[in-house]
Amino acid sequence: MLCGRWRRARRPSEESPAPARVTAPLELPPSPDHTAPRPGSRALKKMGLTEDEDVHAMLRGSQLCKIRSHTWQKERLYRLQEDGLSVWFQRRFPHAPSRHIFLVQHIEAVRQGHQSEGLRRFGAAFPPARCLTITFRGRRKNLDLVARSAEEAQHWARGLDKLRVRLEAMSQWERLDHWIHFYLHRADSNQDSKMSFKEIKSLLCMVNVDVNDMYAYRLFKACDQSNDERLEGGEIEEFVRQLLKRPELEELFCQFSGEDRVLSTSELLEFLKAQGETGATLAHARQLIQTYELHETAKRHELMTLDGFMMYLLSPEGAALDPAHALVFQDMGQPLTHYFISSSHNTYLTDSQIGGLSSTEAYIRAFSQGCRCVELDCWEGPGGEPVIYHGHTLTSKILFRDVVQAVHDHAFERSPYPVILSLENHCGLEQQAVMAHHLRTILGDQLVTEVLGTQDPQELPSPEHLKGRVLVKGKKLPGSWGEDSRPVSDREEEEEEDGEAVGPAQHRAPSQAGPQAGQISPELSALAVYCCATRLQTLQPGPGPAQPCQVSSLSERKARKLLREAGNSFVRHNTRQLTRVYPLGLRVNSANYSPQEMWNVGCQLGVLWASPAGSGAAILRAFCSAPEGQQGGGADSGL
């Protein structure tokens, strides 16, 4: 941990100091007016919320009850900080004030009423009007709260939404200026507007900058013009500027600016064209200077300094992404087999594969991240209700119907394109019928229950034709798509020996099969319309009609074997029907394989755990996650 590094004593380095290593993307521009940063109502003034009734109520603070279980329900004092960026909360009222906070910018949504699994299970005794749930980006758990009155709950729900909207509407400079003042205020422990070296080290820890203590102290002394072991005003600004120099950006700037170290409109235009912006004009260059230049004198003379140049490069407008690609621009009218589909493995788990918590919130989070194929491991449950959990482990169980309700409510909030429910069915005939009933009654018109158009399709429909629809991937009773296609569950494939060649399926003896093996409810079978789970018997197309509705599930090891031994045939197979590749069962730590090698041969469903760490998950996010405002993907790209 970085904070621990600051606390440990270090021996002075005899070598020349190395530049600071920034472990998070960060660039702090100077304050144009060179004044000492002061937090407080200035932030809310910028957002136009100084007179807002909801914000005033949040600034006063509220005692809200935090709900975790039937027995863990505790009151906490929550209060909006004057910076307008953070909410402070105190854990125990009799003790000294705590420093626990969360940032408004990390909030993904604020839901009112019993709109979370936690409040539905543990907060039913409280009126919905007094309940709210704060959901966060990333892996942070939801915050389920109950206010003392409906009016108080409304103040927090409306107030947080207003703050989020204002923050998103801020310019790049306003965001950074707001951010700088927030952290300077936190690091200034005695609130005297001056920074000791100890406070400077605290600031560096907060902003995730790892730098040698001796090097940081040398910079501190060089900037301490008053020689009083304190930095203030312009001295703080100069320290941050020196610490976070970006030599690579300065070198790029000098290539186009020349000896005068400023960019004219013609020089800025030359830079833009060198970056591939062939349609750039002098008018566009002038507009960039007026938008991003921080110094008024340079702006009046239509010049851009290094500070303005870095502000532009770090803004969304300076991103490598083509703005035309911020919305769906690809052809979404191709068959579903022509698309890579963002897919999740064991979607219901929020933690460990062995003893973690199962939750409907995991499905909501997957949909918010753009996932279009989720997994439901269905098992026999008490009271005739199927449950979902990681079978034969200590993971908790959730009701199948609650997951289906979460699909209905949240599947199309991020993207309108179809969602595939991959059923791993371990239920008997009676509870399979219950599953089919829940799917039909809860999803209603969202559920695809019959083929669109022709009754014997030669190819799958397109994402455009399936907008807002839910497809069920499951076992199918023989007869609909070919008598020779034997339906199987995903686990049957998992139980195969990995060294077995692709060929005719070997039937297990009755003594080896599970108690429900081969038994498929007609009601559930009827819902597997376009995604029929079928064992991969051969990579060569059969003599009969095309079978585009068959979906094969392979372990990553088996997929790699096919890739090595029959790569060309595997590619051609994936042009005709969907292939799903799931992680090995030995990956109990939720580590992911790299989906790139599967995509290279056309496997559309590279199924990964929703782990935030690891290169596999990072590749999936980069490839399939849409930019802000984008709804879905395109042909030969992540759906």
Buried (B, 14 or more C-beta within 10 A) or exposed (E): EBEEBBEEEEEEEEEEEEEBEBEEEBBBBBBBEEEBBEBEBBBBEBBEBBEBEBBBBBBEBBEBBBBEEEEEBEBBBBBBBBBBBBBBBBEEEEEEEEEEEBBBBEBBBBBBBBBBBBBBBBBEEBEBBBBBBBBBBEEEEBBBBBBEEBEBBBBBBBBBBBBBEBBEEBEBBBBBBBBBBBBBBBBBEEEEBBBBBEBBBBBBBBBEBEBBBBBBBEBBEEBBEEEEEBBBBBBBBBBBBBBBEBEEBBEBBEEBBEEEEBBBBEBBBBBBEEEEEEEBEEEBBBEBBEBBBBBEEBBEEBBBBBBBBBBBBBBEEBEEEEEEEBEBEBEBEBBBBBBBBBBBBBBBBBBBBEEBBBBBBBBBBBBBBBBBBBBBBBBBBEEEBBBBBBEEBEBBBBBBBBBBBBBBBBBBEBBBBBBBBBBBBBBBEEBBBBBBEBBBEBBEEBBBEEBEEEEEBEBBBBBBBBBEBBBBBBBBBEEBBBEEBBBBBBBBBBEBEEEEEBEEBEEBEEEEEEEBEEEBBEBBBBBBBBBBBBBBBEBEBEEEEBBBBBBBBBBBBBBBBBBEEBEEBBBBBBEBBBBBBBBBEEBEEBBBBBBEBBBEBBBBBBBBBBBEEBEBBBBBBEBBBBEEEBBBBBBEEBB
